[in-house]
Amino acid sequence: MATGMVITRWPSSSDTAENSGGNGFVPRGRNGLTARTVAMDRRSFPMIRAVLATAITLVGTWYAGALVLSRVVDGGEQALRRDVTVGLPAVRHMARQPAHPPSASPPSDLSLKVARAPAPRPAKVDTVRPVPRPATPRQILQGAAIPSPPDSLRNASDLSCIAVAIYHEARDQEDFGQRAVASVIVQRAAIPGRWGDTACENIVPSQFSFLTSRYDYPPINDRKAWERAVRFAAQALLEGPMPELKGADHYHTTSVSPGWVPAMTRVRLIDDHVFYVDPQSSHSL
């Protein structure tokens, strides 16, 4: 037996005529009206509630005019504007912030792109230029700028050490005499285990009389003589000892006679310098 609610409606004149003399009996109420009851099944209640909720929502939206439709197309956000067929006004697009964080994947097809403002440019940019490296011997011979004399021979390059020795030992001589002094320094550096493995180690400490201390020397005032000395030093580092000196590794001026002279083999005289070869040096090569 179905149970349900009772709906009462007032009958029309045709209903009264149809049921007045038939097989059934229609009770009459006050004022002569007849009531008809209809039982409805309980299973139809959800559908009725859904219809009512939809109707209420459409009516409220029609008055508010605030439907929002948004769809993501090809990675961008595109608003959809259309007229509702039941007479609603045109749908107005409203931007909505995404509920998910920017780094996470969106839970639905709704999204919003946010443009970031560019970083402000600094008012002033301070730049520090690196100290240029000194020219190499090859660059010197190719016309590079001549470096200034070092303050001392401490941590100086071989180029500077040889140039300082040429300047103070033979700057008043011809080119061949200046090259000969550089050749002796390079020759001594080529003999392992005797005086030093580099040009500077064969000049300091105090192996030349022009040094005033272990690393210091008198000032260099003649710029042109210094530039010539640097070029001759670069040539000696690139070409090695001069063949004309036959391996000479000692020299002295004609004004002195050192005690080591008798043990040496004399090679030649160039200007006021006498050059020698130490016989022990050939055994060390």
Secondary structure, DSSP 8 states (H G I E B T S, - for coil): -----EEEE---HHHHHHHSSSSS---B-GGG-B-EEEE--GGGHHHHHHHHHHHHHHHHHHHH-----EEEETTEEEE-----TTS-----------SS-TTS--SSS-------------S-------------HHHHHTT-------SSSTT--HHHHHHHHHHHHHTTS-HHHHHHHHHHHHHHHHSTTTS-SSTGGGTTTTTSTT-SSSS-------HHHHHHHHHHHHHHHHH-S-GGGTT--EEEETT---TTGGGSEEEEEETTEEEEE-HHHHHH-
